Amino acid sequence: MSLDPQPLAPALEAAAAAGRTVVRLDLSGVRGKAELMRRCGDALRLPEWVGGNWDALADALRDLSWLPGAGAGAGAGAGPGAGGWLLAVSQWRGYAGARPGEWETFVEVLEEAVGFWREPGPELVVVLADTGPGPVAGAPPRTPRLKRRRG
């Protein structure tokens, strides 16, 4: 995963060419962790056991059997999800600006999931879609530092 914002169209084209299943996570209007978790739950169709905490989200992103397109055979190179997944996060700048500490933790969770799926495959790719300037014109959020997650 790159923290450098990227245009969404090329990422979607590359995902289609690689046979990835695309999941879009729109964060427009999100200003807190509870709403972020609801959006993640809706977009990713998270299982009911995923609560509103960072560790549960991290655990769910290491499983992915519940993710759309992750049917039987996904690990064997057949069917939807066999080419992996692309999580396209859009309209994220408002949340990143309003809650920089939460944003850093969210990015850390995503980076850990991407790292986890590098080895066993199929691969999870996360793109921060560059959809225009946020609350600070064109300024990316702070680079996250690894830390312990809280609740």
N, C-alpha and C positions, 0 to 999 in steps of 0.2 A: 504494500500500500504506500502510496506517495502522499505526503502532506501538501504537495504542490497542486493547487486546483487545476483541473483539466476540463476542456470542453467536453460536453457529454456525447455529442454525435459521433466523434471518432471512437470513443470507448464502446458505444453501443454497436457500431459496425464491427469492431474487433471481436466483441463478445459473440456476435452472430456468426462470424467467420470461424471462431473457435468452438462453436456449439455450446456456449455457456447459456445457462438459464439466467435471465436478468430479473433482478428484484429492485424496485425503486423505493427509496426512502426519502420522502419529501418532509423537510423540517421547517417549512414556512410557518411562522407564528409560534413555534416552540420556544418557550422562555424558561423552562425548568425541567428537572429530571423526571418528574411524574408524567408530564406530557411527552417527553422524549421516549420513555418506556412504553407509553400507550401507542405512539407512532411506530416504534419498532415492532411491538406486538401485532399491530394491524398489517404493516407492510410485509413482515417476515412470516406472518401467521404462526407466531410463536406458540408452543404448547402451553397449556394451562399452568403447568408447574413452574413456568418462568415468572417469578415475582418481579417487583419493581426495584431490584437491586442489581448492582454491577456484576457480582459473582454469578448470579443466575443467568444473566445475559451472556457472560463469558462462557459458561458451561453449555448453554444452548448453541452458541456459535461454534463449539467444538464438536457437536453432535451432527447437526444438519440433516439427519434422516427425516425430519419433519418438514424441511424446507421444500417449497414448491419445486417440482422437477427432480426430487431426490428419490425417485421410485427404485424398486428392486433392480439391481444390476448397475446402479450408478457407478459404483466402484469398479465394476468389471468392464467399463467402456461401452455400455449399451444403454440406450434410452435417454429420456430427458435428464439433464444434470450430469450426464457422463462427461461432458466437456468442462464441468465445474460451474461456478456461479459468479455473477457479477453483481455486486451490491452498489448501486449508484445512489449516492447521498447528495441530494440537491437542497437548495435554499437553506444551507447550514450556517451561513455567516451571521445571521441574526442571533441564533442560539449561541454560537461561539463567542460573540461579542457580549451577550447578556450574562452568560455563565461560563467564563473562561476555565474555571477549575473543573466544572462538570464536563465541559468539552474535552479537556485534556484527558480526563478519565475515560470518556467514551472513545476517543481516538486510541487510547492504550488498549482498550478491550478489542477494538477492531484490529489493531496491529497484532495482538496476540493470536486472534483467530486466523488471520492471514498466515502468520508464521506457522501455526499448527497445521494448516492444510497444505503447506508447501511440500511436506514429506509424503503423507499417505495419499494425497490426491483423492478425488478430483479437486482442483485448486479453487480457492475462494479469492476473488479479486474485489477490492473496494476502491471506488473512485469517488473523490470529492468533486462533484460537478461544479465547474465554475460558471455560475449563472448570473454574474454581475456583482457589483460592489455591495458590500455589507454596510454595517453601521459605521465602520471606519473605511473610507473609500479605498478599496483595493488592498487593504492590509490583511495578510493572512493571520489566523490565530497564532498564538504562541506555540512554539514547538513543545510537545509534551515531554515530560521527564518521567521515567519509570518511578512508580511509587505504589504503595499499598492502597488497594481500593477499600473504601468504607461503604458499608451497607448498601 
